[in-house]
Amino acid sequence: MDKIKRRVTRPVRVGGITIGGDAPVTIQSMTTTRTENYSATLAQIEALHEAGADLVRVAVPDQGAAAILKKLAANSPVPLVADIHFDIRLAYLALDNGAAKIRINPGNLGGRAKLTELARKAAGYRVPLRVGVNAGSLEKKLLEKHGGPTAAALVESALGYLEALEEIGFGDVVVSLKASDVRTTISAYRLFSEKKSYPLHLGVTGAGPAEAGSIKGAVGIGALLADGIGDTVRVSLTASPLEEVRVARHILQALDLRTFGPDLISCPTCGRCEVELVPLVNEVEKMLEAYSMPVKVAVMGCAVNGPGEAREAEVGICAGRKKGILFRRGRVVRTVEQDRLLEALKEELDLLAARENDGA
Ligand code: SF4
């Protein structure tokens, strides 16, 4: 299958990483600790980095948070984005204190004059801005004109702010156009990407708790990424931010935009399955965490159809009541006692890992 052809956007540097251009789609999340609690916030930033976040956003709701940013930025393993609302002075402090990007919603920051004032200061630090337009805070006149927070209204709002920034020659901008409605979000990003080449931060805001939010995020973000739209993603969940990163990784890996390790294929089971497949799949999923090579691994519920149904897997197992089978690319390698299946799969994975390490 051909790779997704990504839309070309202008690259923006955020600390040591690039968003846009031909850089890989980055993953971000946001801390949930009180930012001024230095040790808790740094611990969460480190955990997010460990989980795979490329950059992390922290809330800067007051001067205490803005002050602690200096120490956090100095010790963070990833670039930090300062999330600012309502008070532009906090954005100035965040710039002074090492924020690698400033996320603002111009709708609540005092309009275009404040935005250009901030951009001038950010330019001095070579720090980009994320212009985050949100359906919940659109200008009244746009809501009246478009009859509500429509995709066209979101795009018109963003274009207005971008025009102000372009007038002063400021182009280090990442744009987001978020709504909690998935179809509005998709339409807004599609519409915007026909008009401008700024890198895009994708997300469905207020998506909900872990399961429903992951699905909304996967549908919204996934549809756009499949169109080649999007340069950085945040899956917004009412759950641990680590879960946001985990889901974002799955979305990117499902679209073959990035790989983070083995891809587990498992069958839904049916009346032919003679074992409890769910616990076996869970055990394999856990086992795969130890490997980093990008291989497809299958766990199937019967030997009759399993190897054929998972032909694309480099290696796989099919469970049986007493005996299972081990297969490679759809071809049976050997029969294995059911209680030794996991062990046999691990041996195969270790062989693949050794070959990967040898560059074979
Ligand atoms: S692999 Fe076997 S058990 Fe699994 S869905 Fe296919 S036929 Fe059913």
Residues whose N, C-alpha, C, O or C-beta is under 5 A from the ligand:
A	BS01	SF4	C267 P268 T269 C270 R272 C273 M300 G301 C302 N305 G306
